[in-house]
Amino acid sequence: MRALVDHESMFAHPEAVARAVADGAAEAPETEPVEVHVHRESWPVLVSVILGVAVLPAILYGLLSGSAYRDYGGDLVLVSRAQDVLTALVVPLLLWAGVRSRRGSLAGHLLWLGLLFYLAYSYAIYLIGWPENRVFLLYVVAVLLSAAALVDGLVRVSPSRVRPAVAALHTRGLGWFLVVVGVAFVGLWLSDVGPSALGGRAPVHLGPGGTPYAVYVLDLTVALPAVIATGVMLVRRHPMAAVVGGVVLVKVTTLFTALWLGVAAELLAGRHVGFTPDMVPSALLPVVTVAVLVHGARRLGRPEHGWLRERLWA
């Protein structure tokens, strides 16, 4: 009843209504539009933590166990453990890059994807190139999760919204560089495996028991085709070329860093390291790729909001 009386009094005194409306408008807080930052989700950090939990025990097993790389010669054990050391350094860097990706950094996201590529490639070699050991299932987890996160992180990037960030980058020269490097290493690997396919000598590099060399398998089917295809994308200035190019450059850097850590481990152990034709370009490549990455990061602009789609399927 009281509410009815108040309601009637409002119609009796219209000036009171006006004052009430004005006071309400003055006191009401301004509502700002809610902006959803899709790229601030926890997925990159979660993946990095899970990979760290899976990879660190495998690293310790490889470094401390005498049976981790059984049936391998002494040189390959040293090289494998050198790679374990590099992977131990990659894990905290992966977590840092995942945090940067979560906060919306395009450069951090590309670094994160490149390190995922490194982990997927490295542990795929462990899976197909080495005798099974006690952390075999950890290798499986590392390959599956890093490869899935790499594909997901690439396909959810919106080319149109990333374009402003990469507009200042010069890509054609880098594209030709990657094409030349990829074709050169394809030719180098084929020079070793080609003669056996034609009935000639056996390859110099073989896996345990005469199985195909795991590096050749992955390089000729995944890594080198990816390098060449990325180079072609850069030359043709594909909208996603700069994104994929950054990922591939990180992968190339880690690949050849691992190679030279293995050489350093052999030298420290007093082993003889013979010179091969691929050693000169492989020594220069990490230096060149790091320089290109640093230069590109400095010229990288800010992408448009929503550059990383919330989900793969709308």
Helices and strands as residue ranges (DSSP letters): H 2-12, H 14-27, G 38-40, H 43-64, H 74-102, H 106-129, H 136-155, H 159-166, H 172-197, G 208-210, H 214-218, I 219-223, H 224-235, H 241-268, H 279-299
